[in-house]
Amino acid sequence: MLTIDDCIGLCDLTEAEVDAIAEHEHVPEIVAAEMACCLAHCADGPRRIAEIIADDIADARVHGHDRHAEELVVVLRDFVMAHSPPV
């Protein structure tokens, strides 16, 4: 039987990145892990994931959740560093 950790491991994203997708899409973490796997492995997926995390940051700030927004800024920075095409 697969655990949520197994599913997150298969999608090539971190748990925090999957959680950001779950938050944005209002779905359970397991569904977000499946979405993450699809997005992470399609041509435009990394750009879309970055947009999702950026949307979460904006939403957190609008609702006065500054600490959560700063946590998401770190998630976005780490994602971009890990998934940017080589120069």
Backbone hydrogen bonds in HBPLUS format (Angstrom, degrees):
<---DONOR---> <-ACCEPTOR-->    atom                        ^
c    i                          cat <-CA-CA->   ^        H-A-AA   ^      H-
h    n   atom  resd res      DA  || num        DHA   H-A  angle D-A-AA Bond
n    s   type  num  typ     dist DA aas  dist angle  dist       angle   num
A0006-ASP N   A0003-THR O   3.11 MM   3  5.07 119.2  2.49  93.7 108.2     1
A0007-CYS N   A0003-THR O   3.08 MM   4  6.44 158.5  2.12 150.0 155.2     2
A0008-ILE N   A0004-ILE O   2.89 MM   4  6.15 159.4  1.94 152.9 158.4     3
A0009-GLY N   A0005-ASP O   2.93 MM   4  6.05 155.8  1.98 143.1 150.2     4
A0010-LEU N   A0006-ASP O   3.04 MM   4  6.32 137.3  2.23 142.5 153.5     5
A0011-CYS N   A0008-ILE O   3.13 MM   3  5.39 147.6  2.24 104.8 114.1     6
A0018-VAL N   A0014-THR O   3.00 MM   4  6.32 159.5  2.05 151.5 157.0     7
A0019-ASP N   A0015-GLU O   2.78 MM   4  6.00 156.0  1.84 149.8 157.3     8
A0020-ALA N   A0016-ALA O   2.97 MM   4  6.19 145.6  2.09 139.3 147.9     9
A0021-ILE N   A0017-GLU O   3.15 MM   4  6.49 150.2  2.24 142.7 149.9    10
A0022-ALA N   A0018-VAL O   2.92 MM   4  6.25 159.8  1.96 151.9 157.7    11
A0023-GLU N   A0019-ASP O   2.86 MM   4  6.09 156.8  1.92 147.9 154.1    12
A0024-HIS N   A0020-ALA O   2.96 MM   4  6.13 162.6  1.99 145.8 150.5    13
A0025-GLU N   A0021-ILE O   2.89 MM   4  5.99 165.9  1.91 156.2 159.8    14
A0026-HIS N   A0022-ALA O   2.83 MM   4  5.53 118.1  2.22 137.5 150.5    15
A0027-VAL N   A0022-ALA O   3.17 MM   5  5.02 153.0  2.24 132.6 140.1    16
A0031-VAL N   A0028-PRO O   3.06 MM   3  5.44 124.0  2.39 107.1 120.4    17
A0032-ALA N   A0028-PRO O   3.00 MM   4  6.35 159.3  2.05 153.5 160.2    18
A0033-ALA N   A0029-GLU O   2.83 MM   4  6.08 144.7  1.96 146.3 156.0    19
A0034-GLU N   A0030-ILE O   3.27 MM   4  6.55 150.4  2.36 137.4 143.8    20
A0035-MET N   A0031-VAL O   2.96 MM   4  6.30 160.8  1.99 151.3 156.9    21
A0036-ALA N   A0032-ALA O   2.73 MM   4  5.88 157.9  1.78 148.4 155.2    22
A0037-CYS N   A0033-ALA O   2.98 MM   4  6.17 152.9  2.06 142.5 149.0    23
A0038-CYS N   A0034-GLU O   3.14 MM   4  6.45 161.8  2.18 149.3 153.2    24
A0039-LEU N   A0035-MET O   2.85 MM   4  6.13 168.4  1.87 157.9 161.3    25
A0040-ALA N   A0036-ALA O   2.73 MM   4  5.73 165.7  1.75 153.1 157.8    26
A0042-CYS N   A0039-LEU O   3.26 MM   3  5.43 173.4  2.26 113.3 113.2    27
A0045-GLY N   A0042-CYS O   3.09 MM   3  5.09 152.4  2.17 105.2 113.8    28
A0048-ARG N   A0044-ASP O   3.15 MM   4  6.41 158.2  2.20 151.4 158.1    29
A0049-ILE N   A0045-GLY O   2.84 MM   4  6.09 159.7  1.88 161.7 167.6    30
A0050-ALA N   A0046-PRO O   3.00 MM   4  6.18 161.6  2.03 147.0 151.7    31
A0051-GLU N   A0047-ARG O   3.00 MM   4  6.28 151.4  2.08 144.7 152.7    32
A0052-ILE N   A0048-ARG O   2.91 MM   4  6.22 153.1  1.99 149.1 156.5    33
A0053-ILE N   A0049-ILE O   3.00 MM   4  6.32 162.9  2.03 155.3 158.6    34
A0054-ALA N   A0050-ALA O   2.93 MM   4  6.12 159.5  1.97 146.9 153.2    35
A0055-ASP N   A0051-GLU O   2.82 MM   4  6.04 152.8  1.89 148.5 155.9    36
A0056-ASP N   A0052-ILE O   2.97 MM   4  6.28 153.2  2.04 146.7 154.0    37
A0057-ILE N   A0053-ILE O   2.97 MM   4  6.31 150.2  2.06 147.8 155.9    38
A0058-ALA N   A0054-ALA O   3.03 MM   4  6.34 164.7  2.06 151.5 154.5    39
A0059-ASP N   A0055-ASP O   2.90 MM   4  6.11 161.4  1.93 151.7 157.1    40
A0060-ALA N   A0056-ASP O   2.90 MM   4  6.06 157.9  1.95 147.6 153.4    41
A0061-ARG N   A0057-ILE O   3.00 MM   4  6.27 159.1  2.05 152.1 157.6    42
A0062-VAL N   A0058-ALA O   2.94 MM   4  6.17 160.4  1.98 151.6 157.0    43
A0063-HIS N   A0059-ASP O   3.12 MM   4  6.31 148.8  2.22 144.5 152.0    44
A0065-HIS N   A0060-ALA O   2.75 MM   5  4.89 155.5  1.81 160.5 152.8    45
A0064-GLY N   A0061-ARG O   3.03 MM   3  5.02 162.9  2.06 107.0 110.4    46
A0069-ALA N   A0065-HIS O   2.93 MM   4  6.21 157.4  1.98 152.9 160.4    47
A0070-GLU N   A0066-ASP O   2.94 MM   4  6.20 155.9  2.00 149.3 154.7    48
A0071-GLU N   A0067-ARG O   3.00 MM   4  6.32 150.5  2.09 145.5 153.8    49
A0072-LEU N   A0068-HIS O   2.93 MM   4  6.23 155.4  1.99 150.8 157.4    50
A0073-VAL N   A0069-ALA O   2.91 MM   4  6.21 139.2  2.08 142.8 154.7    51
A0074-VAL N   A0070-GLU O   3.26 MM   4  6.56 151.6  2.35 142.9 148.3    52
A0075-VAL N   A0071-GLU O   3.11 MM   4  6.48 153.5  2.18 142.1 149.8    53
A0076-LEU N   A0072-LEU O   2.81 MM   4  6.06 161.5  1.85 152.2 156.3    54
A0077-ARG N   A0073-VAL O   2.90 MM   4  6.10 164.8  1.92 148.6 153.1    55
A0078-ASP N   A0074-VAL O   2.92 MM   4  6.08 169.2  1.93 153.8 156.7    56
A0079-PHE N   A0075-VAL O   2.89 MM   4  6.03 154.5  1.96 146.4 154.1    57
A0080-VAL N   A0076-LEU O   2.89 MM   4  6.09 170.1  1.90 158.7 160.3    58
A0081-MET N   A0077-ARG O   2.98 MM   4  6.19 160.6  2.02 149.4 155.2    59
A0082-ALA N   A0078-ASP O   2.98 MM   4  6.12 151.6  2.07 144.0 151.5    60
A0083-HIS N   A0079-PHE O   2.86 MM   4  5.92 141.9  2.00 152.3 163.0    61
A0084-SER N   A0080-VAL O   3.00 MM   4  5.47 114.4  2.44 145.4 148.4    62
